[in-house]
């Protein structure tokens, strides 16, 4: 149940965030993507 919910959210993330080469880049790209939603 938990894994299915996490996968659903992961699949909704922008591709450029998911394909980030490092955690720092992932965080920066995710912040940018989420700020566009607000």
N, C-alpha and C positions, 0 to 999 in steps of 0.2 A: 504494500500500500504506500509506504513512505517513498520507496524507490520510484514508483510510477509517478507520484506527484513531483518529485525532484526532476525526473526526466522531462516531464511536460514543461516545467519552467526553463530547463536548460535548452530545450528545443526552440523556445520562443526568444532566446537571446539573439542579438544581432550576430551575424557570421563573423564580422571583424573582431568582435570581443571574444568569441569562442576560439578563433584561430590565433589568438595572441601568443607570442613566443614565450612570455614570462608572466608571472603573477602581477608584477607591477604594471605591465602594459595592459593586462586583462582588467585590472582595477580602473585604470585611467579610461579605457574604452567603455567599460560598463558605466562609469560615472557619466560619461558623455552621452551615452545612449539613454540612461535613465533621466538625465536632466532635460532631454528633449520631450519626455512624456509629461513633464509637469507644466 
